[in-house]
C-alpha cells in the first residue's frame, strides 16, 4: 500500500496517552490502525442506516413478501441442519 505523508495536530493529552500505551508500535502505525478501524466502523454504521431506511420505506406488500422469503429461508436452513 502506498503511503502518503500528512500532518496532524492532535490534542497533547491524546499524544501523551498514545505514547504511554504504544509499546513497540510507532505513532504512524497506531494512527493508521485507528483510521482503518474508524473507516470500517463508519461504513458499517452507514450500511446499518441504509438497511433501516430500506426496510422503513417498504410497502406493506413488500414487507409481506420479505416475511415469506424469510420463512422459506428459515425452513430451508432448518432442514439443512436436521
N, CA, C and O atoms as a Maestro MAE file, in Angstrom:
{
 s_m_m2io_version
 :::
 2.0.0
}

f_m_ct {
 s_m_title
 :::
 protein
 m_atom[328] {
  # First column is atom index #
  i_m_mmod_type
  r_m_x_coord
  r_m_y_coord
  r_m_z_coord
  i_m_residue_number
  s_m_chain_name
  s_m_pdb_residue_name
  s_m_pdb_atom_name
  i_m_atomic_number
  :::
  1 25 0.848 -1.167 0.000 1 A "UNK " " N  " 7
  2 3 0.000 0.000 0.000 1 A "UNK " " CA " 6
  3 2 0.897 1.235 0.000 1 A "UNK " " C  " 6
  4 15 1.829 1.336 0.798 1 A "UNK " " O  " 8
  5 25 0.614 2.151 -0.882 2 A "UNK " " N  " 7
  6 3 1.397 3.380 -0.943 2 A "UNK " " CA " 6
  7 2 1.100 4.243 0.277 2 A "UNK " " C  " 6
  8 15 -0.027 4.279 0.771 2 A "UNK " " O  " 8
  9 25 2.106 4.919 0.743 3 A "UNK " " N  " 7
  10 3 1.963 5.787 1.912 3 A "UNK " " CA " 6
  11 2 1.933 7.235 1.457 3 A "UNK " " C  " 6
  12 15 2.516 7.595 0.434 3 A "UNK " " O  " 8
  13 25 1.247 8.055 2.233 4 A "UNK " " N  " 7
  14 3 1.193 9.492 1.973 4 A "UNK " " CA " 6
  15 2 1.470 10.202 3.282 4 A "UNK " " C  " 6
  16 15 0.852 9.900 4.302 4 A "UNK " " O  " 8
  17 25 2.378 11.125 3.256 5 A "UNK " " N  " 7
  18 3 2.720 11.877 4.457 5 A "UNK " " CA " 6
  19 2 1.660 12.955 4.673 5 A "UNK " " C  " 6
  20 15 1.314 13.711 3.765 5 A "UNK " " O  " 8
  21 25 1.156 12.999 5.910 6 A "UNK " " N  " 7
  22 3 0.180 14.019 6.287 6 A "UNK " " CA " 6
  23 2 0.615 14.642 7.609 6 A "UNK " " C  " 6
  24 15 1.408 14.068 8.356 6 A "UNK " " O  " 8
  25 25 0.094 15.792 7.871 7 A "UNK " " N  " 7
  26 3 0.400 16.474 9.115 7 A "UNK " " CA " 6
  27 2 -0.873 16.540 9.952 7 A "UNK " " C  " 6
  28 15 -1.958 16.810 9.438 7 A "UNK " " O  " 8
  29 25 -0.720 16.290 11.250 8 A "UNK " " N  " 7
  30 3 -1.857 16.335 12.168 8 A "UNK " " CA " 6
  31 2 -1.450 17.156 13.387 8 A "UNK " " C  " 6
  32 15 -0.267 17.296 13.698 8 A "UNK " " O  " 8
  33 25 -2.444 17.684 14.056 9 A "UNK " " N  " 7
  34 3 -2.198 18.392 15.303 9 A "UNK " " CA " 6
  35 2 -3.196 17.892 16.342 9 A "UNK " " C  " 6
  36 15 -4.179 18.570 16.640 9 A "UNK " " O  " 8
  37 25 -2.941 16.694 16.896 10 A "UNK " " N  " 7
  38 3 -3.857 16.153 17.898 10 A "UNK " " CA " 6
  39 2 -3.656 16.830 19.248 10 A "UNK " " C  " 6
  40 15 -2.646 17.491 19.492 10 A "UNK " " O  " 8
  41 25 -4.629 16.650 20.103 11 A "UNK " " N  " 7
  42 3 -4.564 17.159 21.459 11 A "UNK " " CA " 6
  43 2 -3.339 16.580 22.159 11 A "UNK " " C  " 6
  44 15 -3.057 15.389 22.027 11 A "UNK " " O  " 8
  45 25 -2.618 17.398 22.892 12 A "UNK " " N  " 7
  46 3 -1.378 16.974 23.546 12 A "UNK " " CA " 6
  47 2 -1.614 15.812 24.505 12 A "UNK " " C  " 6
  48 15 -0.791 14.900 24.580 12 A "UNK " " O  " 8
  49 25 -2.717 15.832 25.233 13 A "UNK " " N  " 7
  50 3 -3.001 14.741 26.171 13 A "UNK " " CA " 6
  51 2 -3.208 13.420 25.436 13 A "UNK " " C  " 6
  52 15 -2.800 12.367 25.926 13 A "UNK " " O  " 8
  53 25 -3.840 13.472 24.262 14 A "UNK " " N  " 7
  54 3 -4.010 12.251 23.472 14 A "UNK " " CA " 6
  55 2 -2.664 11.683 23.048 14 A "UNK " " C  " 6
  56 15 -2.457 10.470 23.084 14 A "UNK " " O  " 8
  57 25 -1.762 12.548 22.651 15 A "UNK " " N  " 7
  58 3 -0.436 12.096 22.224 15 A "UNK " " CA " 6
  59 2 0.308 11.477 23.406 15 A "UNK " " C  " 6
  60 15 0.982 10.458 23.250 15 A "UNK " " O  " 8
  61 25 0.192 12.077 24.566 16 A "UNK " " N  " 7
  62 3 0.838 11.515 25.753 16 A "UNK " " CA " 6
  63 2 0.274 10.136 26.081 16 A "UNK " " C  " 6
  64 15 1.027 9.208 26.374 16 A "UNK " " O  " 8
  65 25 -1.040 10.004 26.032 17 A "UNK " " N  " 7
  66 3 -1.669 8.710 26.309 17 A "UNK " " CA " 6
  67 2 -1.285 7.684 25.258 17 A "UNK " " C  " 6
  68 15 -1.072 6.513 25.572 17 A "UNK " " O  " 8
  69 25 -1.197 8.124 24.018 18 A "UNK " " N  " 7
  70 3 -0.770 7.240 22.934 18 A "UNK " " CA " 6
  71 2 0.641 6.722 23.198 18 A "UNK " " C  " 6
  72 15 0.903 5.525 23.074 18 A "UNK " " O  " 8
  73 25 1.530 7.610 23.553 19 A "UNK " " N  " 7
  74 3 2.912 7.228 23.804 19 A "UNK " " CA " 6
  75 2 3.020 6.265 24.990 19 A "UNK " " C  " 6
  76 15 3.892 5.397 25.002 19 A "UNK " " O  " 8
  77 25 2.143 6.412 25.984 20 A "UNK " " N  " 7
  78 3 2.169 5.530 27.149 20 A "UNK " " CA " 6
  79 2 1.824 4.084 26.792 20 A "UNK " " C  " 6
  80 15 2.357 3.153 27.395 20 A "UNK " " O  " 8
  81 25 0.951 3.898 25.831 21 A "UNK " " N  " 7
  82 3 0.475 2.545 25.507 21 A "UNK " " CA " 6
  83 2 1.028 2.003 24.194 21 A "UNK " " C  " 6
  84 15 0.706 0.879 23.810 21 A "UNK " " O  " 8
  85 25 1.841 2.771 23.510 22 A "UNK " " N  " 7
  86 3 2.293 2.411 22.159 22 A "UNK " " CA " 6
  87 2 3.135 1.145 22.118 22 A "UNK " " C  " 6
  88 15 3.077 0.400 21.139 22 A "UNK " " O  " 8
  89 25 3.902 0.893 23.141 23 A "UNK " " N  " 7
  90 3 4.784 -0.274 23.095 23 A "UNK " " CA " 6
  91 2 5.791 -0.124 21.975 23 A "UNK " " C  " 6
  92 15 6.460 0.904 21.864 23 A "UNK " " O  " 8
  93 25 5.899 -1.161 21.135 24 A "UNK " " N  " 7
  94 3 6.856 -1.155 20.018 24 A "UNK " " CA " 6
  95 2 6.288 -0.467 18.772 24 A "UNK " " C  " 6
  96 15 7.013 -0.240 17.803 24 A "UNK " " O  " 8
  97 25 5.009 -0.139 18.796 25 A "UNK " " N  " 7
  98 3 4.375 0.473 17.621 25 A "UNK " " CA " 6
  99 2 4.761 1.947 17.499 25 A "UNK " " C  " 6
  100 15 4.936 2.650 18.494 25 A "UNK " " O  " 8
  101 25 4.884 2.383 16.266 26 A "UNK " " N  " 7
  102 3 5.145 3.802 16.028 26 A "UNK " " CA " 6
  103 2 3.826 4.564 16.042 26 A "UNK " " C  " 6
  104 15 2.753 3.975 15.908 26 A "UNK " " O  " 8
  105 25 3.919 5.866 16.203 27 A "UNK " " N  " 7
  106 3 2.705 6.693 16.144 27 A "UNK " " CA " 6
  107 2 2.002 6.503 14.795 27 A "UNK " " C  " 6
  108 15 0.776 6.406 14.730 27 A "UNK " " O  " 8
  109 25 2.782 6.451 13.743 28 A "UNK " " N  " 7
  110 3 2.184 6.287 12.409 28 A "UNK " " CA " 6
  111 2 1.414 4.976 12.301 28 A "UNK " " C  " 6
  112 15 0.317 4.941 11.743 28 A "UNK " " O  " 8
  113 25 1.991 3.892 12.838 29 A "UNK " " N  " 7
  114 3 1.303 2.603 12.794 29 A "UNK " " CA " 6
  115 2 -0.011 2.658 13.579 29 A "UNK " " C  " 6
  116 15 -1.033 2.133 13.139 29 A "UNK " " O  " 8
  117 25 0.035 3.293 14.732 30 A "UNK " " N  " 7
  118 3 -1.161 3.375 15.562 30 A "UNK " " CA " 6
  119 2 -2.232 4.232 14.898 30 A "UNK " " C  " 6
  120 15 -3.406 3.861 14.888 30 A "UNK " " O  " 8
  121 25 -1.840 5.360 14.351 31 A "UNK " " N  " 7
  122 3 -2.801 6.233 13.678 31 A "UNK " " CA " 6
  123 2 -3.381 5.531 12.456 31 A "UNK " " C  " 6
  124 15 -4.579 5.636 12.191 31 A "UNK " " O  " 8
  125 25 -2.546 4.820 11.713 32 A "UNK " " N  " 7
  126 3 -3.022 4.084 10.541 32 A "UNK " " CA " 6
  127 2 -4.050 3.025 10.946 32 A "UNK " " C  " 6
  128 15 -5.093 2.890 10.307 32 A "UNK " " O  " 8
  129 25 -3.750 2.275 12.009 33 A "UNK " " N  " 7
  130 3 -4.685 1.261 12.503 33 A "UNK " " CA " 6
  131 2 -5.989 1.905 12.995 33 A "UNK " " C  " 6
  132 15 -7.078 1.393 12.735 33 A "UNK " " O  " 8
  133 25 -5.867 3.022 13.703 34 A "UNK " " N  " 7
  134 3 -7.054 3.721 14.204 34 A "UNK " " CA " 6
  135 2 -7.909 4.247 13.055 34 A "UNK " " C  " 6
  136 15 -9.135 4.165 13.113 34 A "UNK " " O  " 8
  137 25 -7.284 4.779 12.023 35 A "UNK " " N  " 7
  138 3 -8.034 5.280 10.869 35 A "UNK " " CA " 6
  139 2 -8.746 4.149 10.141 35 A "UNK " " C  " 6
  140 15 -9.893 4.300 9.721 35 A "UNK " " O  " 8
  141 25 -8.069 3.021 9.992 36 A "UNK " " N  " 7
  142 3 -8.688 1.873 9.322 36 A "UNK " " CA " 6
  143 2 -9.907 1.398 10.107 36 A "UNK " " C  " 6
  144 15 -10.949 1.098 9.525 36 A "UNK " " O  " 8
  145 25 -9.773 1.333 11.431 37 A "UNK " " N  " 7
  146 3 -10.898 0.932 12.278 37 A "UNK " " CA " 6
  147 2 -12.039 1.938 12.192 37 A "UNK " " C  " 6
  148 15 -13.206 1.554 12.107 37 A "UNK " " O  " 8
  149 25 -11.703 3.219 12.215 38 A "UNK " " N  " 7
  150 3 -12.719 4.268 12.118 38 A "UNK " " CA " 6
  151 2 -13.482 4.157 10.797 38 A "UNK " " C  " 6
  152 15 -14.706 4.283 10.777 38 A "UNK " " O  " 8
  153 25 -12.775 3.926 9.707 39 A "UNK " " N  " 7
  154 3 -13.413 3.800 8.387 39 A "UNK " " CA " 6
  155 2 -14.325 2.582 8.359 39 A "UNK " " C  " 6
  156 15 -15.452 2.676 7.871 39 A "UNK " " O  " 8
  157 25 -13.870 1.438 8.870 40 A "UNK " " N  " 7
  158 3 -14.723 0.238 8.916 40 A "UNK " " CA " 6
  159 2 -15.984 0.490 9.730 40 A "UNK " " C  " 6
  160 15 -17.082 0.122 9.315 40 A "UNK " " O  " 8
  161 25 -15.822 1.118 10.887 41 A "UNK " " N  " 7
  162 3 -16.987 1.411 11.721 41 A "UNK " " CA " 6
  163 2 -17.934 2.383 11.044 41 A "UNK " " C  " 6
  164 15 -19.152 2.223 11.129 41 A "UNK " " O  " 8
  165 25 -17.397 3.380 10.379 42 A "UNK " " N  " 7
  166 3 -18.222 4.373 9.678 42 A "UNK " " CA " 6
  167 2 -19.006 3.695 8.558 42 A "UNK " " C  " 6
  168 15 -20.194 3.966 8.386 42 A "UNK " " O  " 8
  169 25 -18.356 2.821 7.796 43 A "UNK " " N  " 7
  170 3 -19.040 2.102 6.705 43 A "UNK " " CA " 6
  171 2 -20.117 1.171 7.250 43 A "UNK " " C  " 6
  172 15 -21.197 1.060 6.671 43 A "UNK " " O  " 8
  173 25 -19.821 0.498 8.372 44 A "UNK " " N  " 7
  174 3 -20.803 -0.391 8.987 44 A "UNK " " CA " 6
  175 2 -22.019 0.399 9.448 44 A "UNK " " C  " 6
  176 15 -23.154 -0.025 9.230 44 A "UNK " " O  " 8
  177 25 -21.790 1.549 10.084 45 A "UNK " " N  " 7
  178 3 -22.919 2.379 10.526 45 A "UNK " " CA " 6
  179 2 -23.737 2.871 9.339 45 A "UNK " " C  " 6
  180 15 -24.964 2.934 9.413 45 A "UNK " " O  " 8
  181 25 -23.061 3.219 8.240 46 A "UNK " " N  " 7
  182 3 -23.784 3.675 7.053 46 A "UNK " " CA " 6
  183 2 -24.621 2.548 6.472 46 A "UNK " " C  " 6
  184 15 -25.758 2.769 6.056 46 A "UNK " " O  " 8
  185 25 -24.067 1.338 6.441 47 A "UNK " " N  " 7
  186 3 -24.814 0.183 5.954 47 A "UNK " " CA " 6
  187 2 -26.034 -0.070 6.834 47 A "UNK " " C  " 6
  188 15 -27.120 -0.346 6.323 47 A "UNK " " O  " 8
  189 25 -25.865 0.021 8.145 48 A "UNK " " N  " 7
  190 3 -26.993 -0.158 9.060 48 A "UNK " " CA " 6
  191 2 -28.063 0.893 8.820 48 A "UNK " " C  " 6
  192 15 -29.252 0.573 8.796 48 A "UNK " " O  " 8
  193 25 -27.657 2.142 8.644 49 A "UNK " " N  " 7
  194 3 -28.602 3.232 8.374 49 A "UNK " " CA " 6
  195 2 -29.332 2.997 7.064 49 A "UNK " " C  " 6
  196 15 -30.550 3.160 6.991 49 A "UNK " " O  " 8
  197 25 -28.595 2.613 6.029 50 A "UNK " " N  " 7
  198 3 -29.210 2.354 4.721 50 A "UNK " " CA " 6
  199 2 -30.186 1.177 4.799 50 A "UNK " " C  " 6
  200 15 -31.254 1.212 4.189 50 A "UNK " " O  " 8
  201 25 -29.815 0.138 5.549 51 A "UNK " " N  " 7
  202 3 -30.680 -1.030 5.690 51 A "UNK " " CA " 6
  203 2 -31.959 -0.667 6.439 51 A "UNK " " C  " 6
  204 15 -33.052 -1.067 6.039 51 A "UNK " " O  " 8
  205 25 -31.822 0.089 7.522 52 A "UNK " " N  " 7
  206 3 -33.001 0.541 8.266 52 A "UNK " " CA " 6
  207 2 -33.931 1.362 7.372 52 A "UNK " " C  " 6
  208 15 -35.148 1.178 7.400 52 A "UNK " " O  " 8
  209 25 -33.357 2.261 6.583 53 A "UNK " " N  " 7
  210 3 -34.159 3.090 5.689 53 A "UNK " " CA " 6
  211 2 -34.864 2.226 4.646 53 A "UNK " " C  " 6
  212 15 -36.033 2.451 4.333 53 A "UNK " " O  " 8
  213 25 -34.148 1.239 4.111 54 A "UNK " " N  " 7
  214 3 -34.733 0.352 3.111 54 A "UNK " " CA " 6
  215 2 -35.980 -0.330 3.672 54 A "UNK " " C  " 6
  216 15 -37.035 -0.333 3.038 54 A "UNK " " O  " 8
  217 25 -35.846 -0.907 4.868 55 A "UNK " " N  " 7
  218 3 -36.986 -1.610 5.454 55 A "UNK " " CA " 6
  219 2 -38.086 -0.652 5.893 55 A "UNK " " C  " 6
  220 15 -39.267 -0.990 5.805 55 A "UNK " " O  " 8
  221 25 -37.723 0.523 6.358 56 A "UNK " " N  " 7
  222 3 -38.732 1.501 6.772 56 A "UNK " " CA " 6
  223 2 -39.543 2.004 5.576 56 A "UNK " " C  " 6
  224 15 -40.715 2.350 5.726 56 A "UNK " " O  " 8
  225 25 -38.937 2.045 4.409 57 A "UNK " " N  " 7
  226 3 -39.608 2.563 3.209 57 A "UNK " " CA " 6
  227 2 -40.396 1.497 2.449 57 A "UNK " " C  " 6
  228 15 -41.043 1.799 1.446 57 A "UNK " " O  " 8
  229 25 -40.343 0.256 2.923 58 A "UNK " " N  " 7
  230 3 -41.057 -0.814 2.214 58 A "UNK " " CA " 6
  231 2 -42.570 -0.666 2.399 58 A "UNK " " C  " 6
  232 15 -43.052 -0.237 3.447 58 A "UNK " " O  " 8
  233 25 -43.291 -1.032 1.355 59 A "UNK " " N  " 7
  234 3 -44.754 -1.043 1.419 59 A "UNK " " CA " 6
  235 2 -45.208 -2.269 2.213 59 A "UNK " " C  " 6
  236 15 -44.425 -3.195 2.426 59 A "UNK " " O  " 8
  237 25 -46.471 -2.279 2.651 60 A "UNK " " N  " 7
  238 3 -46.973 -3.475 3.345 60 A "UNK " " CA " 6
  239 2 -46.830 -4.747 2.496 60 A "UNK " " C  " 6
  240 15 -46.524 -5.816 3.024 60 A "UNK " " O  " 8
  241 25 -47.050 -4.628 1.201 61 A "UNK " " N  " 7
  242 3 -46.911 -5.794 0.320 61 A "UNK " " CA " 6
  243 2 -45.459 -6.267 0.289 61 A "UNK " " C  " 6
  244 15 -45.196 -7.469 0.287 61 A "UNK " " O  " 8
  245 25 -44.525 -5.331 0.264 62 A "UNK " " N  " 7
  246 3 -43.111 -5.701 0.257 62 A "UNK " " CA " 6
  247 2 -42.711 -6.347 1.591 62 A "UNK " " C  " 6
  248 15 -41.917 -7.288 1.613 62 A "UNK " " O  " 8
  249 25 -43.260 -5.844 2.693 63 A "UNK " " N  " 7
  250 3 -42.989 -6.463 3.999 63 A "UNK " " CA " 6
  251 2 -43.517 -7.898 4.027 63 A "UNK " " C  " 6
  252 15 -42.855 -8.799 4.544 63 A "UNK " " O  " 8
  253 25 -44.694 -8.102 3.475 64 A "UNK " " N  " 7
  254 3 -45.273 -9.450 3.448 64 A "UNK " " CA " 6
  255 2 -44.410 -10.382 2.599 64 A "UNK " " C  " 6
  256 15 -44.146 -11.518 2.994 64 A "UNK " " O  " 8
  257 25 -43.974 -9.909 1.443 65 A "UNK " " N  " 7
  258 3 -43.121 -10.723 0.584 65 A "UNK " " CA " 6
  259 2 -41.797 -11.039 1.282 65 A "UNK " " C  " 6
  260 15 -41.302 -12.164 1.203 65 A "UNK " " O  " 8
  261 25 -41.229 -10.050 1.958 66 A "UNK " " N  " 7
  262 3 -39.987 -10.257 2.689 66 A "UNK " " CA " 6
  263 2 -40.173 -11.304 3.785 66 A "UNK " " C  " 6
  264 15 -39.304 -12.153 3.984 66 A "UNK " " O  " 8
  265 25 -41.294 -11.250 4.492 67 A "UNK " " N  " 7
  266 3 -41.581 -12.233 5.538 67 A "UNK " " CA " 6
  267 2 -41.717 -13.629 4.943 67 A "UNK " " C  " 6
  268 15 -41.251 -14.606 5.528 67 A "UNK " " O  " 8
  269 25 -42.355 -13.719 3.781 68 A "UNK " " N  " 7
  270 3 -42.481 -15.020 3.117 68 A "UNK " " CA " 6
  271 2 -41.109 -15.587 2.754 68 A "UNK " " C  " 6
  272 15 -40.841 -16.766 2.986 68 A "UNK " " O  " 8
  273 25 -40.249 -14.753 2.189 69 A "UNK " " N  " 7
  274 3 -38.901 -15.205 1.827 69 A "UNK " " CA " 6
  275 2 -38.128 -15.636 3.067 69 A "UNK " " C  " 6
  276 15 -37.429 -16.649 3.046 69 A "UNK " " O  " 8
  277 25 -38.252 -14.866 4.150 70 A "UNK " " N  " 7
  278 3 -37.548 -15.208 5.386 70 A "UNK " " CA " 6
  279 2 -38.027 -16.553 5.926 70 A "UNK " " C  " 6
  280 15 -37.224 -17.359 6.397 70 A "UNK " " O  " 8
  281 25 -39.326 -16.791 5.858 71 A "UNK " " N  " 7
  282 3 -39.886 -18.060 6.337 71 A "UNK " " CA " 6
  283 2 -39.367 -19.224 5.502 71 A "UNK " " C  " 6
  284 15 -39.008 -20.270 6.042 71 A "UNK " " O  " 8
  285 25 -39.328 -19.040 4.178 72 A "UNK " " N  " 7
  286 3 -38.807 -20.096 3.310 72 A "UNK " " CA " 6
  287 2 -37.330 -20.357 3.587 72 A "UNK " " C  " 6
  288 15 -36.898 -21.509 3.625 72 A "UNK " " O  " 8
  289 25 -36.562 -19.300 3.778 73 A "UNK " " N  " 7
  290 3 -35.127 -19.462 4.052 73 A "UNK " " CA " 6
  291 2 -34.908 -20.177 5.378 73 A "UNK " " C  " 6
  292 15 -34.033 -21.037 5.489 73 A "UNK " " O  " 8
  293 25 -35.697 -19.824 6.375 74 A "UNK " " N  " 7
  294 3 -35.569 -20.471 7.678 74 A "UNK " " CA " 6
  295 2 -35.920 -21.955 7.584 74 A "UNK " " C  " 6
  296 15 -35.256 -22.796 8.191 74 A "UNK " " O  " 8
  297 25 -36.956 -22.267 6.828 75 A "UNK " " N  " 7
  298 3 -37.323 -23.669 6.632 75 A "UNK " " CA " 6
  299 2 -36.226 -24.440 5.934 75 A "UNK " " C  " 6
  300 15 -35.915 -25.570 6.310 75 A "UNK " " O  " 8
  301 25 -35.645 -23.837 4.923 76 A "UNK " " N  " 7
  302 3 -34.552 -24.485 4.197 76 A "UNK " " CA " 6
  303 2 -33.348 -24.688 5.105 76 A "UNK " " C  " 6
  304 15 -32.703 -25.736 5.068 76 A "UNK " " O  " 8
  305 25 -33.052 -23.693 5.910 77 A "UNK " " N  " 7
  306 3 -31.917 -23.790 6.820 77 A "UNK " " CA " 6
  307 2 -32.143 -24.858 7.873 77 A "UNK " " C  " 6
  308 15 -31.234 -25.627 8.185 77 A "UNK " " O  " 8
  309 25 -33.341 -24.911 8.419 78 A "UNK " " N  " 7
  310 3 -33.615 -25.913 9.458 78 A "UNK " " CA " 6
  311 2 -33.552 -27.320 8.880 78 A "UNK " " C  " 6
  312 15 -33.126 -28.245 9.571 78 A "UNK " " O  " 8
  313 25 -33.965 -27.504 7.627 79 A "UNK " " N  " 7
  314 3 -33.855 -28.823 7.001 79 A "UNK " " CA " 6
  315 2 -32.380 -29.188 6.778 79 A "UNK " " C  " 6
  316 15 -32.008 -30.358 6.868 79 A "UNK " " O  " 8
  317 25 -31.560 -28.203 6.493 80 A "UNK " " N  " 7
  318 3 -30.132 -28.436 6.288 80 A "UNK " " CA " 6
  319 2 -29.475 -28.885 7.584 80 A "UNK " " C  " 6
  320 15 -28.599 -29.749 7.569 80 A "UNK " " O  " 8
  321 25 -29.888 -28.309 8.697 81 A "UNK " " N  " 7
  322 3 -29.282 -28.628 9.986 81 A "UNK " " CA " 6
  323 2 -29.786 -29.963 10.539 81 A "UNK " " C  " 6
  324 15 -29.108 -30.596 11.348 81 A "UNK " " O  " 8
  325 25 -30.956 -30.383 10.109 82 A "UNK " " N  " 7
  326 3 -31.512 -31.636 10.643 82 A "UNK " " CA " 6
  327 2 -30.846 -32.853 10.060 82 A "UNK " " C  " 6
  328 15 -31.202 -33.978 10.409 82 A "UNK " " O  " 8
  :::
 }
 m_bond[327] {
  # First column is bond index #
  i_m_from
  i_m_to
  i_m_order
  :::
  1 1 2 1
  2 2 3 1
  3 3 4 2
  4 3 5 1
  5 5 6 1
  6 6 7 1
  7 7 8 2
  8 7 9 1
  9 9 10 1
  10 10 11 1
  11 11 12 2
  12 11 13 1
  13 13 14 1
  14 14 15 1
  15 15 16 2
  16 15 17 1
  17 17 18 1
  18 18 19 1
  19 19 20 2
  20 19 21 1
  21 21 22 1
  22 22 23 1
  23 23 24 2
  24 23 25 1
  25 25 26 1
  26 26 27 1
  27 27 28 2
  28 27 29 1
  29 29 30 1
  30 30 31 1
  31 31 32 2
  32 31 33 1
  33 33 34 1
  34 34 35 1
  35 35 36 2
  36 35 37 1
  37 37 38 1
  38 38 39 1
  39 39 40 2
  40 39 41 1
  41 41 42 1
  42 42 43 1
  43 43 44 2
  44 43 45 1
  45 45 46 1
  46 46 47 1
  47 47 48 2
  48 47 49 1
  49 49 50 1
  50 50 51 1
  51 51 52 2
  52 51 53 1
  53 53 54 1
  54 54 55 1
  55 55 56 2
  56 55 57 1
  57 57 58 1
  58 58 59 1
  59 59 60 2
  60 59 61 1
  61 61 62 1
  62 62 63 1
  63 63 64 2
  64 63 65 1
  65 65 66 1
  66 66 67 1
  67 67 68 2
  68 67 69 1
  69 69 70 1
  70 70 71 1
  71 71 72 2
  72 71 73 1
  73 73 74 1
  74 74 75 1
  75 75 76 2
  76 75 77 1
  77 77 78 1
  78 78 79 1
  79 79 80 2
  80 79 81 1
  81 81 82 1
  82 82 83 1
  83 83 84 2
  84 83 85 1
  85 85 86 1
  86 86 87 1
  87 87 88 2
  88 87 89 1
  89 89 90 1
  90 90 91 1
  91 91 92 2
  92 91 93 1
  93 93 94 1
  94 94 95 1
  95 95 96 2
  96 95 97 1
  97 97 98 1
  98 98 99 1
  99 99 100 2
  100 99 101 1
  101 101 102 1
  102 102 103 1
  103 103 104 2
  104 103 105 1
  105 105 106 1
  106 106 107 1
  107 107 108 2
  108 107 109 1
  109 109 110 1
  110 110 111 1
  111 111 112 2
  112 111 113 1
  113 113 114 1
  114 114 115 1
  115 115 116 2
  116 115 117 1
  117 117 118 1
  118 118 119 1
  119 119 120 2
  120 119 121 1
  121 121 122 1
  122 122 123 1
  123 123 124 2
  124 123 125 1
  125 125 126 1
  126 126 127 1
  127 127 128 2
  128 127 129 1
  129 129 130 1
  130 130 131 1
  131 131 132 2
  132 131 133 1
  133 133 134 1
  134 134 135 1
  135 135 136 2
  136 135 137 1
  137 137 138 1
  138 138 139 1
  139 139 140 2
  140 139 141 1
  141 141 142 1
  142 142 143 1
  143 143 144 2
  144 143 145 1
  145 145 146 1
  146 146 147 1
  147 147 148 2
  148 147 149 1
  149 149 150 1
  150 150 151 1
  151 151 152 2
  152 151 153 1
  153 153 154 1
  154 154 155 1
  155 155 156 2
  156 155 157 1
  157 157 158 1
  158 158 159 1
  159 159 160 2
  160 159 161 1
  161 161 162 1
  162 162 163 1
  163 163 164 2
  164 163 165 1
  165 165 166 1
  166 166 167 1
  167 167 168 2
  168 167 169 1
  169 169 170 1
  170 170 171 1
  171 171 172 2
  172 171 173 1
  173 173 174 1
  174 174 175 1
  175 175 176 2
  176 175 177 1
  177 177 178 1
  178 178 179 1
  179 179 180 2
  180 179 181 1
  181 181 182 1
  182 182 183 1
  183 183 184 2
  184 183 185 1
  185 185 186 1
  186 186 187 1
  187 187 188 2
  188 187 189 1
  189 189 190 1
  190 190 191 1
  191 191 192 2
  192 191 193 1
  193 193 194 1
  194 194 195 1
  195 195 196 2
  196 195 197 1
  197 197 198 1
  198 198 199 1
  199 199 200 2
  200 199 201 1
  201 201 202 1
  202 202 203 1
  203 203 204 2
  204 203 205 1
  205 205 206 1
  206 206 207 1
  207 207 208 2
  208 207 209 1
  209 209 210 1
  210 210 211 1
  211 211 212 2
  212 211 213 1
  213 213 214 1
  214 214 215 1
  215 215 216 2
  216 215 217 1
  217 217 218 1
  218 218 219 1
  219 219 220 2
  220 219 221 1
  221 221 222 1
  222 222 223 1
  223 223 224 2
  224 223 225 1
  225 225 226 1
  226 226 227 1
  227 227 228 2
  228 227 229 1
  229 229 230 1
  230 230 231 1
  231 231 232 2
  232 231 233 1
  233 233 234 1
  234 234 235 1
  235 235 236 2
  236 235 237 1
  237 237 238 1
  238 238 239 1
  239 239 240 2
  240 239 241 1
  241 241 242 1
  242 242 243 1
  243 243 244 2
  244 243 245 1
  245 245 246 1
  246 246 247 1
  247 247 248 2
  248 247 249 1
  249 249 250 1
  250 250 251 1
  251 251 252 2
  252 251 253 1
  253 253 254 1
  254 254 255 1
  255 255 256 2
  256 255 257 1
  257 257 258 1
  258 258 259 1
  259 259 260 2
  260 259 261 1
  261 261 262 1
  262 262 263 1
  263 263 264 2
  264 263 265 1
  265 265 266 1
  266 266 267 1
  267 267 268 2
  268 267 269 1
  269 269 270 1
  270 270 271 1
  271 271 272 2
  272 271 273 1
  273 273 274 1
  274 274 275 1
  275 275 276 2
  276 275 277 1
  277 277 278 1
  278 278 279 1
  279 279 280 2
  280 279 281 1
  281 281 282 1
  282 282 283 1
  283 283 284 2
  284 283 285 1
  285 285 286 1
  286 286 287 1
  287 287 288 2
  288 287 289 1
  289 289 290 1
  290 290 291 1
  291 291 292 2
  292 291 293 1
  293 293 294 1
  294 294 295 1
  295 295 296 2
  296 295 297 1
  297 297 298 1
  298 298 299 1
  299 299 300 2
  300 299 301 1
  301 301 302 1
  302 302 303 1
  303 303 304 2
  304 303 305 1
  305 305 306 1
  306 306 307 1
  307 307 308 2
  308 307 309 1
  309 309 310 1
  310 310 311 1
  311 311 312 2
  312 311 313 1
  313 313 314 1
  314 314 315 1
  315 315 316 2
  316 315 317 1
  317 317 318 1
  318 318 319 1
  319 319 320 2
  320 319 321 1
  321 321 322 1
  322 322 323 1
  323 323 324 2
  324 323 325 1
  325 325 326 1
  326 326 327 1
  327 327 328 2
  :::
 }
}
